[in-house]
Amino acid sequence: MADHKNNKAEPLDAERLTWAVLLGRWTDFARSAVALPEEGAGRLLRDSLADLIGLQAVWFALTHLEELNPEEASLGLARAGVLIDRHASALVKRYGEAGLPQQADELIEDARQALEAASQKCAD
């Protein structure tokens, strides 16, 4: 019979857990988009799904940029800037005169702030 008193559970890896939680949220969000109406605001949100998830993915990646070597980090910053601009432009174009929903606007701003913070860390 095994002695379970000496078997200590390994601590959870916070980074992997965070990634798993975010991935779960993105997956749930993508699944829920199937139920959105095919017209109006529902259609806009459905069409924006890839851009919204892309912005969140870039934001998350930027929070871990310091784990890369300087050359990879520099390339990562450049790619992040391009991706943020691409996703933000697509959202602005898609929503047009109606204007972005507040949450989308906040997500773009969060990604840009993460890029700025990561850029400053890499410059130090």
C-alpha positions in Angstrom: 0.0 0.0 0.0 1.4 3.4 -1.0 2.1 6.0 1.6 0.2 9.1 0.4 1.4 11.3 3.3 4.8 11.8 1.6 3.4 12.4 -1.9 3.3 16.2 -2.1 1.5 17.7 -5.0 3.6 19.7 -7.3 2.8 23.5 -7.3 0.8 24.7 -10.2 2.7 26.5 -12.9 1.0 29.9 -12.9 2.1 30.8 -16.5 0.6 27.6 -17.9 -2.5 27.9 -15.8 -3.0 31.5 -17.0 -2.5 30.5 -20.6 -5.0 27.6 -20.1 -7.6 29.9 -18.6 -7.2 32.5 -21.4 -7.4 29.7 -24.0 -10.5 28.4 -22.4 -12.1 31.9 -22.4 -11.2 32.4 -26.1 -12.6 29.0 -26.9 -15.8 29.7 -25.1 -16.1 33.1 -26.7 -15.6 31.6 -30.2 -18.2 28.9 -29.5 -20.7 31.5 -28.3 -20.3 33.5 -31.5 -22.0 30.7 -33.4 -25.3 31.7 -31.6 -25.0 35.4 -32.6 -27.5 36.8 -35.0 -26.3 36.9 -38.6 -27.3 40.6 -38.9 -26.5 43.9 -37.2 -24.4 44.0 -34.0 -24.3 40.2 -33.7 -22.8 39.9 -37.2 -20.2 42.6 -36.4 -19.1 40.8 -33.3 -19.0 37.5 -35.1 -16.9 39.0 -37.9 -14.6 40.6 -35.3 -13.9 37.5 -33.3 -10.5 36.7 -34.8 -9.3 40.3 -34.3 -10.5 40.4 -30.7 -8.8 37.1 -29.9 -5.7 38.3 -31.8 -5.4 41.4 -29.6 -5.8 39.4 -26.5 -3.1 36.9 -27.6 -0.7 39.8 -28.4 -1.4 41.4 -25.1 -0.6 38.1 -23.3 2.5 37.4 -25.3 3.8 40.9 -24.5 3.5 40.3 -20.8 6.0 37.4 -21.3 8.4 39.2 -23.6 11.2 39.4 -21.0 11.5 35.6 -21.2 13.1 36.0 -24.7 16.6 36.9 -25.6 17.1 40.5 -26.7 17.1 39.7 -30.5 13.9 37.7 -30.2 12.3 40.3 -27.9 13.1 43.0 -30.5 11.5 41.0 -33.2 8.5 40.2 -31.0 8.0 43.9 -30.3 8.0 44.7 -34.0 5.5 41.9 -34.7 3.3 42.9 -31.9 3.1 46.4 -33.2 2.2 45.2 -36.6 -0.5 42.8 -35.2 -2.0 45.4 -33.0 -2.3 47.9 -35.8 -3.7 45.3 -38.2 -6.4 44.1 -35.7 -7.2 47.6 -34.5 -7.6 48.8 -38.1 -9.8 45.9 -39.1 -12.1 46.6 -36.1 -12.3 50.3 -36.7 -13.0 49.7 -40.4 -15.6 47.0 -39.7 -17.5 49.1 -37.1 -17.2 52.3 -39.1 -19.5 55.2 -38.2 -21.2 53.1 -35.5 -17.9 53.2 -33.5 -16.2 50.5 -31.6 -17.9 48.9 -28.6 -16.2 50.1 -25.4 -14.8 46.7 -24.7 -13.1 46.5 -28.1 -11.7 50.0 -27.7 -10.3 49.1 -24.2 -8.8 45.9 -25.6 -6.9 47.9 -28.2 -5.7 50.3 -25.6 -4.6 47.5 -23.3 -2.6 45.9 -26.1 -1.0 49.2 -27.0 -0.1 49.9 -23.3 1.4 46.4 -23.1 3.5 47.1 -26.2 4.7 50.4 -24.7 5.5 48.8 -21.3 7.4 45.9 -23.0 9.3 48.3 -25.2 10.4 50.3 -22.2 11.5 47.1 -20.4 13.5 46.0 -23.4 15.1 49.5 -23.7 16.3 49.3 -20.0 
